[in-house]
Amino acid sequence: MKKLLVIVAAAGALPFVAHAESNFVSDTGAMTASARLDFVLTVPKVLYLQVGSGVPYLDSATVDIINFTIPAGAVGNGTAVPGIGGDLPGGGVTVRVMGNSGSVSLTNATTGPLSSGVAGNPTVPWSAIAVAAGTLPVTSAGYTNAAISHPPFNTGPAGGSSTAPTVLTASGGLVRQEGSWTFSYANAVMLPSGTYGSSPSNNGVVTYTASVP
C-alpha cells in the first residue's frame, strides 16, 4: 500500500506593490514633469509532490493501493508478481515534483516489514518489493519527463526513513520533474496464507516526502 503525500508550502504573498511620486513645475517656457513607480513582485516558495492519483497543484486525499496477488500454483517460486492498482497500468504510479526554491530531496518512510497480523508468522521485508523507475506516457507542459530514482526503503526491523534520499537538482532555481514508479513483489519465499500489509497496523503504508532547505 502506498500513501500519497501532497505538500504545498506557500508563504503569504504581499499584494502587488507600486510606489509613486509626483513632480510639480511652473515656468513660462517649456516644462517637463516626471514621476516614477517602483514595482515589487513577491513570489512565494511552493513545493508540490504527487505519488499516484492526484490533480497538479491541488491537495488530494486519495491513497492508492498497490496489490500483489500471488497465483496459487506459484507461491514462493521466485517468479516476480506485478502489482495491480495505482493510477498507471501494472502497479505503476505517477511521480510529479514541482518546487521553486532549489533542489528537492525525496524520501520515504515505513513502520517496519509487512505483517499479516498473525503472531508467530513471518513478515515480508521491504527489500522484497522492487521498484522500476520510468517515464510517463505523456509529458506535462513545462515538466521534464524522465525516470526518477526511487529512494531505497528502510529495511530495518522498525522501518524508518529512506537510507538515502533521491535529490532532484534544480535548474534556474526550479524543479519540475515527473516520471513513474512501477512495483513488483519478488515472491522468493514461501509464506503462510494471509494478507500482508494493507493497513498501518500491519506496516502497509509508505509515506513519501519532498523537502527543500
N, C-alpha and C positions, 0 to 999 in steps of 0.2 A: 504494500500500500504506500502511496506517495502523498505527501501533503504539499499543497500549493501555498506558497507564501508570497504575498504581494506587499512590497514596501514602497511607500511614497513618502519621501522626506522633503517637504517643501517649506522653505522659510516664507514667512509672510512678506509679500512684496509691497513696497511702498507704492502709492499711486504715482502715475506719470507726473513728474515734477517739472515745471517750467518757471524760471525766474526772469522777470522782465524789468527794464529800466525805462526812464523817459528822459528826453532832452529838449529843453525849450530854448529857442533862439529868437532874437528880434534884431532886425537891421534894416537899412534902406536898400541894400544891394542884394546880390544873390545869397541865398542861405541854404544850409544843409542841416537837417536834424537826423540823428541816428539813435536807435535803441536796440538793445541786444536781448536775446533769450538764451537761457542756459538750460539745456535739456539733460535730464538724468533718467536712465532706464535701469531698473533693478531686476535682475534675473535670479529667481530663487534656485537653490540646489534641489534637484529632483533625482529620484532613484526608483526604477521600476524593474521588477522581476516577475516573470511568468514561467511556471513549470507546469505544463499540461494545459487544461482548459482555461480560458481567460479572454478578456477583452482588453486590448492595449490601453494602458494608462488609466484603467479603472480597477477598483478593488473587486475581487471575486471570492465568494465563499465556497466555490466548487472544489472538492478534493477528489481527484481522480483515483481510481483503484487499478492497480496492475495485478492481474490474477494469473497464476500459473496452475494449470490443471494437468496432472500427470496421467497419461493413459494407464489403464490397469495393467497392461502387459509390459510396461516399460519403467516401472518404479525402480529407481536406483541403477538403471542400466548404463548410465553415463551419456545418454543422448540428451543434449540440452533441450529444454522446453521453452518455447517462446511465450512471451506474455500476451495477455488479452486485456484490453482496456486502454486507458489513456485517450488522448484526442487524435492520435495518429494510428495507422494500422500496425498490427503485430506487437502490441505492447509498447508503442512509442509515444513520446510526449514532446510538445513544443517547448523549447527553451528560448526565452527572449529577455534581453537585458538592455536597459537604457539608463544612462547616467550622464550628468553634465558637470561633474566636479572631479575628474581624474579617473585613474584606473579603478576597476571594480574587482573585489575578491568574492568568489563563490565558495561556499562551504555547505556541508550538510551535517545533520546530527541524528543519531539513533539513540535508543534507550537500552540496547542490548540485542542479542541474537533473536531471531524469530522463534516464538514459542507456540506450542499447541495449547498451553494452559493446563496440561495434564502432568501432575507431579511425577517425576521419575523418567519422563520421556525425554529423548534427546532434543536439542534445539538446532536451528539452521543458522549457521553463521552468515553474515552479510557478504563474505567472500564467495559464497555460492551464487550470488546474484551478479551476473555480468552486465555491463552497460556498453553499448556501442554508440559512439558519437557520430552524427551525420548531419546532413543539410536538410532543409525543408523543401517540399515540392515546389513552393512558390516563394519568392523573395518579397518581403515587405519593403515598401518605398522608404529609402533612407537608411536601410539596415544592411550590414554585411552578413550574408547567409553562408555560414561555414561551420565545420564541426567545432563544438565547444567541449573541451575535455571535462569529463565528469569527475568532480572531486572524490577521492577514494573514501569508501565507507570506513568508519572506525570499527574494527572487528574485535575490540576489547570486550571482556565479559560484561561490562556495564555500558558499552557503547560510548557515545560522546561525539564530539565534533570531528570533522574530517582530519585525517593525519596531515594533509597538505591542501591548501586552497588552490582553486583554479583562478588565475589572475587574468583578467581581460584588460589589455593595455589600451589606454585612452589615445585617441588621435585628435590633436587640436583641442584637448580638454574634454572630448566626448567619447562615450562608449555607446554604440548602437549595433549590437550583435545578436544574431539569432541562429538557431540550429535545432537539432533533435537528439534525444536520448532514447534508445531502444533497449529494453530489458529482457533478459532471459535467465532461466534457472539451470544450473549445471546438472542437477539430477544425478549426482555421482554417489549418493549414499542411500541405502535402504532405510526408510523411515516408517514408524508406526502410522496407521491411518489417523487422519485428523486434519484440521485446518490450522495452519501455522501463520502467525501474524494476524492481519485483518482488524486489529484494534490496538489502541495504545497499551492496554494491559498485557497484550501478547507481543509488544515491541514491533508492531507492524507499521508504524508511522515514521516516515523520514521527513524532516523539516529542512528545507533549503533556505539559505540566507545569502543575500547580496549585501556587501558593505563597502563603504568608501571612508577614507580618513576624515 
